[in-house]
Amino acid sequence: MNKIPFLKKKKVEEKSRKFKANDSEANAAKEYAGNQISTSKYNLITFLPKNLFEQFRRLANAYFLFLLCLQLIPQISSLAPVTTILPLVFVLALTAIKDASDDIARHRSDNQVNNRETKTVVGNDLTTRKWRDIKVGDMVRLENNEFVTADIVLVSTSEPNGLCFIETAELDGETNLKVRQALEETCHLEDKINELSSFDAEIEYEAPNNNLGRFEGNLTWKGKTLPLKNDNMLLRGTRLRNTHYAYGLVCYAGPDTKLMKNSGKATFKRTKIDHLLNRIILGIFLFLLIMCAIMTICCGFWESFVGFDYRIYLPWETYISTDQRIGALEKSLLVFLSYIIILNTVVPISLYVSVEFIRLLQSKWIDWDSKMYYEPNNVPAQARTTTLNEELGQIE
């Protein structure tokens, strides 16, 4: 049988993969990704810098950091820096604790998934191994109701003609069972461990991608080249149903699986309220600048007609240039920055504290809601992130 068109010689090195079944040494040399996954955003080293970077993207936090820098200049500061440091640190700490709580839950979920166990064919025996230890080219055995370990190519099943049934609820939300089938040339292997352990087929297939509905490749065995399609695949995230067992070869593992390719990296999610608050804060800040500009102009008039009588209390000469034009410019700038510090409470940093506290409380109410508790499986509702609570129920 001819090879399928996508595996032309010019593209094999760029857009295809190849491995040999049950040959761990040869497959390890190709350095394909392992089956361990990570959906978390932070670790112990990156948490502080990444979280602070994300938080200072909020205009209010960036504004108060700018204000703190101004308060460190003694010539213009009329308030102690601690008046800004304490509320800013409180806001940053509260948000960091909330983000850390969400990320710890992701780490726990990852550890639970990575430590699941599955059976693999090693020699003439079945060996139980953790998911994180599975590699490309391993022959795995799946039991009924078991989640699929990685993206695998079906070799044989317990059903006639190599058929098996899977549930794809975690991939597309559908609970209807779908049919997958092993190749006719390999389905007779069934659960004969001796023959499965000596199965030495070579599989050449497309590079990892996020297309859930397509898989193309070739399986070469006993001098024959057999085409592989999506119907011969079991994807990670699906579940084996109404099938006693199924054997298959891992072709994509961990971050290379189609499930993980569609998941993307965890990002700092922002809701419509976050964007609205940013616009409101920007408007308030512009209002503050206008007020400070008006106050600076009024201060200039006051200095010209009245303020010179009080120079003994405000020795400007120690801070500004003796040149009249440059001195006037420096004086205006210092007065403008001084008014920004004095009127800083116009920008409500407590607004973000209130929003973060409400989100955290709402997420706990969701977790504690007895009407959302599913008693047969002992499964309560779980808010996996506290950032998106206000998006619930908003239908357009």
N, C-alpha and C positions, 0 to 999 in steps of 0.2 A: 504494500500500500504506500502511496506517495506521501511525503511529508506535507503538512499544511503550510499555506503560503507564508505565514508570518515568520517562519523560521528559515529565512534565507541566510546564506553565509555572511553577508555583509552586516546583518543585524544581530547575529547570534551573540557576538561579544558585547554589544551595547544594550540589547533589550531582552535578553533571555538568561535563564539559569539552567543549570544541569547538576544532577546528583545521582549517585548510585545507591540503590536500596541496600540496607543492612551493611553499609561500609562506613563506619563511623570515622575511621582515620582519614580516608580520602575526603569525606564531606567536611571534616573539621578544618582541613587545610584551606577550604574556600571561604572560611570566616563569615558564614551567614549568621544573621542575628539569632540569639537564643530566644527561648520562650518566656523569659521573664519580662513583665510589663511594669510600667510606672505611669500612673495618671495624675500624680501629685504635681503641684507647682513649685514647691520649695523643698530644700533639705536644710540641715542644721547650719551649713555654711552660707547658703544663698538666701535664707529667709529674711534676714535683716535688710540687706541692700535692696533686694527685689521688692520687698513689701514697702519699704520707705519710698522707693522710686514710684511705685504704683500709687501710693497715698498722696505724694506731692504733685501728682497729676490733677488732683482736685484743686480748684482755684483757691478755695478758702485756706487750705493747708499751705499752699505756696505763698499766699498773701501774708499769713502770719509768720512764716519763715522769713520773708522779706522784712516784715515789721520788726522781728527779733534782731535782724542784722542792723536795722536803723537804731534800735535802742542801745546797741553796743557803742554807738558814737556819742560821747559825753557832751559834745557841743550842741546837739539838738535834742537829746533825750531828756524828757521831763518825768519819765516813769522808770521804775526799776525793771530790768529785763525779766525778773522773776514773774512779773504780772502777765507776761506773754508765754514764758517757758512752761509754767505749770498747766494752763489750759491746753496748750499745744501738745505737750507730752501726754496729757490725759486722753486727748482725742486719738493720737497716734497709737497709744497703748491699747485703748479699747478696740480700735479697728484691727490692730495686729493680733490681739487675743482671739477675736472673732475669726479672722482669716486662718490663724494657726489651728483653731478648733476644726474648721472645715477641712484643712489639709491633713490633719491627723486622721480624720475619718477616711480620707482617700488612701493614706498609707495603710491603714488597717484593712481596707477593702482589697488593696493590691496584695498585701501579705496573705490574706485569706485565699485569693485566687491563685497566687503563685505557689502556695503550699497544698493545693488540691493534689490528689493522687490519681494516677492512672497506671494501667498495665502496659508494658512494652515487651516486645519479643527480643530477648537477648540469648543468643545461642539456641538451645533447644528448650528454653524455659520462658515462663512469663514472670517478669520482674516488676514489682511496684515501684514507681518513681514519681517524684513530685513534678508538677507542671513546669517549674522553672528549670528543670534539668533536661527537658525534652529538646532534641536538636533536629535540624532538617535531615531527612533521610531515615529517621527512626520509624520502626513499625510499631504502631500502637493498637491496643485492643480497647474498644468502647463497649460498655454494657448498656442495657436498656435504661432509659431515663438519665443517662450520664451526659454532662455537657461535653461538647467536642473540645479537645485539648488545644488544637491549633488547626490551621487550614490543612486538610489531608486529602489525599487521593485514595478513593476507595479501592480496596483489593478484593475483599470477599466479605460476605455477610451470612447470617443464619437463615435468611429467607431464600426462596427459590429464585434462580436467575440473578442473584446478587443484588436484589432489591433491599432497600431500607427506607424508613420513614423518619423525617426530622421535623422538629418544631422550630420556627424562626422568629419567635416572639421577641427575642432580645435584639434581633437585627432590624426587622421591619414592623413589629407589632402584631403580626398575623399569627393566630393560634391554629389555623388550619394546617394539617400535616402536609408536607411536601415529599415527593418521592425522589430518591437518588439511587443510582445503580452502578455497580462495579462493572468493569469490562467483562465481556463474555469469556475472554481467554483466561481471566484470572479468578473468576467467581467460583470455580471448582475447588480452589484451595481451601475454602471454608475455614475451619479452625484447626487444620493440620499443622501443628507447630513446627514439625520437622521441615515441611515444604515451605512454610512461611519464612522460617529462619534462613533458608537457602535461596530465597527469592532474590535474584540479583539483577532485576531490571534496571535500566537507566532511563531517567525521566528528564526531558528537556522541555522547558515551559517559559512563559512570559515572566518578566520582572515584576516585583510587587507593585500593585496598583489598588485603587479604591473602588474599582468597578465590581459591584456585588453580583452582577448578572452575567459576567463573562469570565471564562477561563479557557485558555488554549494551550495545548502542549502535545508532546508525543511521548509514548512509553515504548521503549525498545526492549524486547525480551525474546530470547530464543530465535534471533535473526529476523523477527517481525517488528515493524514499527506501527504502533496502534495510536490513533488520535484520541486525545483527551479533551473533554468539554466540561461545561459547568455542571452537567448532570452527574459527572463522576466525582464531584467534589463535595466535601463536608466542611463548612466554614466554622471558624471559632465563633462562639456565641450561640450556635444552634444546639439543639438537644436531641439525642437519639430517642425515638419513640417506637413502641410496638415492634421492636427488633431485639432479639435476644443478645446478639453481639454483632460487631462490625470491626474489621481490620482495615487499616489504611496507612499510607506513608505520609509523613509530615513534609509538606512542600514550602509552606510559609509559617514562620514561628514568631511569637511575640509581637514586636512593633511592625513587622512586615505583613501581619495578617490583614485581611481586608476590613475586619472589624476595627482594628486600631488605626488603619489608614483613614477610615472615615471618622474616627473620633477626634483627631486633631489634638493639639496641645491645649492644656488647661490655661485659660486666660482669665484676666481680671474682668469679670462681667459687670457691665454698667446698665442700669435700668433707665427708663424714661425719666424717673424722678431724679436720678443722678444728673442727667443732662439738663433737666429743668433747673436744678439747684445751681449748677455751674453758670447757667445763663442769668439766674437771679443774682448770684454773687458778683458776676461781671457787671451787671447793671448797678448794683449797690456800690461797687468799687469806682465806677465812672462817676456816680453821684458824689462819692467822697472826694474824688479828684477835683470836681467842679467846686465843691464847697471849700476845699483847701486853696484853690486858685483865687476864689473870691476873698477869702480871709487874708491871703497873702497880699492882694492888691489893697485891701483896706488897711493892713498893717503898714504898707508902704506910705499911704497918706498920713497915717498916724505918726510914723517915724519922722516924716518931713515937717509936720506942723507942731507936734506935741512931744514926741519921743526923745528929741535931742535934750530935753531937760532932765531925762533920767539916765543919761549915759553912764553916770557913776555907778549905777546898779547893773547896767547891761554893757559891759566893756567889749563892744564889737571889735575894737581895734586888735584885740588879741587873737581873733579868729579869722579876720578877713583882710584882704589886701588894702594897702594905703591908697592905691589908685581908686579914684572916685567911681568910675564906670564899672571896673571889675569888682570893687567892693560892694556896689549896689547889687550886682548880679549874684555874688556869693551870698549876700545877706538875704536876698529873695529866696534863693534855693534852700538855705538853712531854715528860714521861716516856714517855707512850704513843707519841708520834711518834718518839722516840729509839729505842724498842724495834723499831718497824717498820723503821727504817734498819739497826739491828744485825742483825736476823733476815731481811733481804731475800733472802738466798740460799735461803730456803725455796722461793721461787717460781723454777722452773728456766727461765731465759731460754735456756739452751743447748738446751733441748728443741726450740724452734722452729728453731734453727740446724741441728740434726741432721736434722729433717724436711725443711727446704728443700734441704739438701745431698743427701739421699737422692733427693728428687724430681728434682733436676737430673741426678744420675747415672743414674737410671732412664730418663729421657727420652733421654739419649745412648745408653744400651744399646739402646733401641728403634730409634734411628736407625742404629746400627751392626750390628743383627742381620742376619746374612747369610741366614738362613732366611726372612726377611720381604722379601728383595730380589727384585723382579720383573725378571728379566734381559731378556726380549724388549723391554720398553719402557724399560729402564734406570731403573727407578723404585724407590728404596729406601723403607723405612718412614719416616714423618715424624711426630714428636710435635709437633703444632701448639701445644700448651700443656703446660707442666710442672706445672700445678696439679692435674690430674685423674688422675694415674697410678694412684693407689691405688684408683680406682673401677673399673679394668679387671678384668673377671672376677668382679665381685660380682653374683651373680644371686640374686634373691629370688623 
